[in-house]
């Protein structure tokens, strides 16, 4: 869906029958690229700012779970080139030009390309399934590989880059956030925090990370803390400075609330995709929340 700055739905675009929606990216002209997958195939498609079809591409997998292909993360650079990370039967980073022609593929042998981010100077950072990071230049060649935070249990990792080309990684299983420089060196590591200590930070919830124009980092995490006067598990945003100092933590969705992803605009507003379930696991609400300076504006 395209949603206006006032919260109105402008248009809605359905994935092909049998395909689930995965991720979305928008270029400077307002064109939208999205990924989806069926039982065996991956799919990436481009729509213009009016929601009309521009191009699409299918990654055809085999007929087993082991050979199926998932087109997962997608990013667009300043020139309109599109980068897609593949999981499963093919573990690749694939580059398309703005017209939908495949330019190159960067292949991984054993690790899924789980997250993709593009720097302002046109390089690509990929996060593999174990939190190994690799920097790929615009021609498809590897610049460096960083394995300093790699962990076999890090199956859910979230990636963002700041305006200086540093990579920021939220490692869910190890309850941590890391900053890696544009040259591939560890700058700092911060453990996610709770008023009651590290044991009250979940290793299975709170997904998403973003960096603002100052290099401050916002990471989603599930934390046990006070929400509306009571202690409960909360979908929480934690702000960390560009130098790695813990600034503050504020709950967005309390009473078993869960953050799925977040983004930040040039004014420093943070947008959070959150859900909440009741004691029986039923969905109570799904929201896009706009967070400004710790205050939350809820929109359905």
ZICOR-V538483 format. One record per residue. RES is the residue in one small letter. PSI is psi as a letter, one per 30 degrees, with the letter a starting at -180 (none if undefined). OMEGA is omega in whole degrees, 0 to 359 (999 if undefined). Layout:
res=RES psi=PSI omega=OMEGA
res=RES psi=PSI omega=OMEGA
//
This chain:
res=x psi=k omega=169
res=x psi=k omega=183
res=x psi=k omega=181
res=x psi=l omega=179
res=x psi=f omega=177
res=x psi=g omega=177
res=x psi=g omega=180
res=x psi=k omega=176
res=x psi=k omega=181
res=x psi=e omega=174
res=x psi=l omega=180
res=x psi=k omega=185
res=x psi=k omega=186
res=x psi=k omega=171
res=x psi=l omega=177
res=x psi=l omega=180
res=x psi=k omega=179
res=x psi=g omega=181
res=x psi=k omega=174
res=x psi=k omega=177
res=x psi=k omega=181
res=x psi=d omega=185
res=x psi=l omega=185
res=x psi=k omega=175
res=x psi=l omega=183
res=x psi=k omega=179
res=x psi=a omega=186
res=x psi=f omega=179
res=x psi=g omega=180
res=x psi=g omega=172
res=x psi=k omega=185
res=x psi=k omega=171
res=x psi=k omega=182
res=x psi=l omega=176
res=x psi=l omega=175
res=x psi=l omega=180
res=x psi=l omega=171
res=x psi=a omega=180
res=x psi=e omega=185
res=x psi=f omega=189
res=x psi=l omega=171
res=x psi=l omega=187
res=x psi=k omega=173
res=x psi=k omega=183
res=x psi=l omega=181
res=x psi=k omega=175
res=x psi=k omega=179
res=x psi=a omega=185
res=x psi=f omega=176
res=x psi=f omega=181
res=x psi=g omega=181
res=x psi=k omega=182
res=x psi=k omega=175
res=x psi=e omega=174
res=x psi=l omega=173
res=x psi=l omega=182
res=x psi=k omega=179
res=x psi=k omega=172
res=x psi=j omega=186
res=x psi=j omega=179
res=x psi=a omega=177
res=x psi=a omega=185
res=x psi=g omega=175
res=x psi=l omega=178
res=x psi=e omega=182
res=x psi=f omega=183
res=x psi=f omega=178
res=x psi=l omega=183
res=x psi=k omega=174
res=x psi=k omega=170
res=x psi=j omega=190
res=x psi=d omega=185
res=x psi=l omega=179
res=x psi=k omega=176
res=x psi=l omega=181
res=x psi=k omega=178
res=x psi=a omega=186
res=x psi=f omega=178
res=x psi=f omega=179
res=x psi=g omega=174
res=x psi=k omega=186
res=x psi=k omega=181
res=x psi=k omega=184
res=x psi=k omega=175
res=x psi=k omega=182
res=x psi=k omega=177
res=x psi=l omega=172
res=x psi=b omega=185
res=x psi=f omega=172
res=x psi=k omega=181
res=x psi=j omega=190
res=x psi=l omega=162
res=x psi=k omega=184
res=x psi=k omega=178
res=x psi=k omega=172
res=x psi=k omega=171
res=x psi=l omega=186
res=x psi=f omega=179
res=x psi=f omega=178
res=x psi=g omega=177
res=x psi=k omega=179
res=x psi=k omega=183
res=x psi=e omega=177
res=x psi=l omega=174
res=x psi=k omega=172
res=x psi=j omega=190
res=x psi=k omega=172
res=x psi=k omega=184
res=x psi=e omega=189
res=x psi=f omega=188
res=x psi=k omega=178
res=x psi=k omega=173
res=x psi=j omega=190
res=x psi=e omega=181
res=x psi=k omega=182
res=x psi=k omega=174
res=x psi=k omega=182
res=x psi=k omega=179
res=x psi=l omega=182
res=x psi=f omega=180
res=x psi=g omega=171
res=x psi=g omega=173
res=x psi=l omega=182
res=x psi=k omega=173
res=x psi=k omega=175
res=x psi=k omega=175
res=x psi=k omega=180
res=x psi=l omega=188
res=x psi=f omega=182
res=x psi=g omega=181
res=x psi=g omega=165
res=x psi=k omega=177
res=x psi=k omega=174
res=x psi=k omega=175
res=x psi=k omega=182
res=x psi=k omega=178
res=x psi=l omega=187
res=x psi=f omega=178
res=x psi=f omega=177
res=x psi=g omega=180
res=x psi=k omega=179
res=x psi=k omega=178
res=x psi=e omega=176
res=x psi=l omega=175
res=x psi=k omega=181
res=x psi=j omega=181
res=x psi=g omega=185
res=x psi=f omega=178
res=x psi=g omega=182
res=x psi=k omega=182
res=x psi=k omega=184
res=x psi=f omega=180
res=x psi=f omega=182
res=x psi=i omega=183
res=x psi=f omega=180
res=x psi=j omega=184
res=x psi=k omega=184
res=x psi=k omega=195
res=x psi=k omega=172
res=x psi=l omega=173
res=x psi=k omega=177
res=x psi=a omega=185
res=x psi=f omega=177
res=x psi=g omega=178
res=x psi=g omega=174
res=x psi=k omega=179
res=x psi=k omega=178
res=x psi=k omega=187
res=x psi=k omega=172
res=x psi=j omega=179
res=x psi=j omega=188
res=x psi=e omega=186
res=x psi=e omega=179
res=x psi=g omega=174
res=x psi=h omega=188
res=x psi=l omega=175
res=x psi=k omega=184
res=x psi=k omega=175
res=x psi=k omega=180
res=x psi=k omega=185
res=x psi=l omega=179
res=x psi=f omega=177
res=x psi=g omega=173
res=x psi=g omega=180
res=x psi=k omega=179
res=x psi=k omega=179
res=x psi=e omega=176
res=x psi=l omega=173
res=x psi=k omega=181
res=x psi=k omega=176
res=x psi=k omega=177
res=x psi=k omega=192
res=x psi=l omega=177
res=x psi=l omega=176
res=x psi=f omega=181
res=x psi=g omega=178
res=x psi=l omega=187
res=x psi=f omega=180
res=x psi=f omega=181
res=x psi=g omega=171
res=x psi=k omega=182
res=x psi=k omega=174
res=x psi=g omega=181
res=x psi=g omega=181
res=x psi=l omega=181
res=x psi=j omega=187
res=x psi=k omega=176
res=x psi=l omega=178
res=x psi=k omega=178
res=x psi=l omega=177
res=x psi=k omega=179
res=x psi=a omega=186
res=x psi=f omega=178
res=x psi=f omega=182
res=x psi=g omega=174
res=x psi=k omega=187
res=x psi=k omega=176
res=x psi=k omega=183
res=x psi=k omega=176
res=x psi=k omega=182
res=x psi=l omega=176
res=x psi=j omega=189
res=x psi=k omega=173
res=x psi=j omega=184
res=x psi=l omega=180
res=x psi=k omega=176
res=x psi=j omega=182
res=x psi=h omega=173
res=x psi=f omega=182
res=x psi=k omega=176
res=x psi=k omega=181
res=x psi=l omega=174
res=x psi=k omega=187
res=x psi=k omega=164
res=x psi=j omega=194
res=x psi=k omega=171
res=x psi=k omega=176
res=x psi=k omega=182
res=x psi=k omega=180
res=x psi=k omega=182
res=x psi=l omega=179
res=x psi=f omega=180
res=x psi=g omega=175
res=x psi=g omega=178
res=x psi=k omega=176
res=x psi=k omega=183
res=x psi=e omega=178
res=x psi=l omega=180
res=x psi=k omega=178
res=x psi=k omega=182
res=x psi=k omega=177
res=x psi=e omega=181
res=x psi=j omega=183
res=x psi=l omega=179
res=x psi=i omega=180
res=x psi=g omega=175
res=x psi=l omega=187
res=x psi=k omega=177
res=x psi=k omega=181
res=x psi=e omega=180
res=x psi=l omega=177
res=x psi=l omega=177
res=x psi=l omega=183
res=x psi=k omega=179
res=x psi=l omega=185
res=x psi=f omega=177
res=x psi=g omega=179
res=x psi=g omega=174
res=x psi=k omega=180
res=x psi=k omega=180
res=x psi=k omega=189
res=x psi=k omega=173
res=x psi=j omega=187
res=x psi=l omega=174
res=x psi=l omega=177
res=x psi=k omega=178
res=x psi=l omega=177
res=x psi=a omega=185
res=x psi=f omega=179
res=x psi=g omega=177
res=x psi=g omega=179
res=x psi=k omega=180
res=x psi=k omega=179
res=x psi=e omega=176
res=x psi=l omega=171
res=x psi=k omega=186
res=x psi=l omega=159
res=x psi=j omega=183
res=x psi=k omega=173
res=x psi=k omega=184
res=x psi=k omega=177
res=x psi=j omega=178
res=x psi=h omega=177
res=x psi=f omega=178
res=x psi=k omega=188
res=x psi=k omega=173
res=x psi=j omega=184
res=x psi=k omega=170
res=x psi=k omega=182
res=x psi=none omega=999
//
